[in-house]
Amino acid sequence: MTRDPADLTAADYLDGAREMAAADRPLLAHLLAEEAAQRTTDPATSAGIRASFPDPTTTRTETD
């Protein structure tokens, strides 16, 4: 494991986002995915990452 966050790649952040999503931590998953998207140079890939990990504070679930 690296000690310098500057050494982390978009893939590292995306792996972390997947781990957080699997652990039912959607906000952390979103934040890590957002960092991965910012480190990705391809706009289509960035958009795909953002779509895969939406901001849980702006999504709404209907309940009765």
C-alpha positions in Angstrom: 0.0 0.0 0.0 1.2 3.5 -0.8 1.5 6.2 1.8 1.3 9.1 -0.6 -2.2 9.8 -2.0 -0.6 11.4 -5.1 0.7 7.9 -6.1 -2.9 6.5 -6.3 -4.4 6.1 -9.8 -7.9 6.3 -11.0 -8.1 2.5 -10.9 -7.1 2.5 -7.2 -9.9 5.0 -6.4 -12.3 3.0 -8.5 -11.4 -0.2 -6.7 -12.0 1.6 -3.4 -15.4 2.8 -4.6 -16.4 -0.8 -5.5 -15.3 -2.0 -2.0 -17.3 0.8 -0.3 -20.3 0.0 -2.4 -20.1 -3.7 -1.5 -19.8 -2.6 2.2 -23.0 -0.6 1.8 -21.2 2.7 2.2 -22.7 4.6 -0.8 -21.4 8.1 0.2 -17.8 6.9 0.5 -18.2 5.0 -2.8 -19.5 8.1 -4.5 -16.6 10.2 -3.2 -14.0 7.7 -4.3 -15.6 7.3 -7.7 -15.7 11.1 -8.1 -11.9 11.2 -7.5 -11.5 8.4 -10.0 -13.6 10.3 -12.6 -11.5 13.4 -12.1 -8.3 11.5 -12.7 -9.7 9.9 -15.9 -8.9 11.8 -19.1 -11.6 10.3 -21.3 -14.9 12.2 -20.8 -17.1 9.2 -21.7 -15.3 7.0 -19.1 -15.6 9.8 -16.5 -19.3 10.0 -17.2 -19.7 6.2 -16.9 -17.9 6.2 -13.5 -20.1 9.0 -12.2 -23.3 7.2 -13.4 -22.2 4.0 -11.7 -21.8 5.7 -8.3 -24.5 8.5 -8.0 -24.5 10.9 -5.1 -26.7 9.2 -2.5 -27.6 12.6 -1.0 -29.3 13.7 -4.2 -31.1 10.4 -5.0 -34.4 9.8 -3.4 -36.1 6.5 -2.6 -39.9 6.4 -2.2 -41.2 4.5 0.8 -44.7 3.9 2.2 
